[in-house]
Amino acid sequence: MLINKEISVKVPATTGNVGSGFDCIGLAVDIWNSLSISFNSHKLIIENSGVNNSSYESIKTEDNLIITGIQAVCPEFDISKIRIFSENTIPFSNGLGSSAAALCSGLLIGNHLNDNKFSLEDLNEKAIKIEGHPDNVTPCFFGGLTISIFNEENNKWITRKIDVPNELNIMVFTPNFISNTYNSRKKLPKSVPRSAAVYNISRAALLIDSLNKNDFTLLNEATKDSLHQNTRLEGFPEMKSIMNSAMDGGALGTIVSGSGPSIMIFSKGNEFTIDYEIKEAARKHNLEGSIILTKPSNQGILLSK
Ligand code: HSE
């Protein structure tokens, strides 16, 4: 077992679905949590600062996904001597993969403690099993835009990564309310009409083609969806109006990030106008929130000693 004095982990935010790729396509985003982990503490300490600044010294370990991840890979490790300090910029419970980020961090730390017994592919399998959302955990590990397919014969996930062109910008609008993925999924229909399936399959294929060719002209069409976004936006007409105003400002496409409530706006230029339009729409609807201007990240989670 490798126990260094201190290690660091940098873990990216992710957006699940990317509109048309419901439950299978995800994207890593250049917003990061930075963790420092030391192993000589007198007791288990987890401290957070930044966007999720709950600071506490004792926690229910079963509720903490970093600890879940460590124990899933290195069950023999005595977690009562670990101190984790996390500087967070990934908004919590907002559709930006904060749970996946915590779990993937734990798995990577556990693997380090276990002499890197497992490959990233193995860790990805474990993460999907625990967290349930390949469109968040896979880009978290590998960066870029990822496609995840479950192969029943081998009982294994197949993943592919596409590097996203650097000139693509992302604006994230995060409203000041949170949502719960589990509850939000319960509202989705159990089966869908064939036309809705075809609608998404064709657009997800177009999305991959657009990114492979570095051609964003059809990005709006490629990210449209008929499987989940409308249900998720029900009850939040102001979010739909913000998405429309971003398009009026010259965006290339807009999506609900994961299960929401954050939305993502793709752009290449016009960011100043889009920012203005979003803020105007939010103001008209009395909706408070924050905007982060960022980019996709082709780099996934990193551990340094
Ligand atoms: N594919 C998942 C969902 C992503 O839409 O519920 C959750 O972040």
Residues whose N, C-alpha, C, O or C-beta is under 5 A from the ligand:
A	BS01	HSE	G16 N17 D23 H133 D135 T181 R185 G258 S259
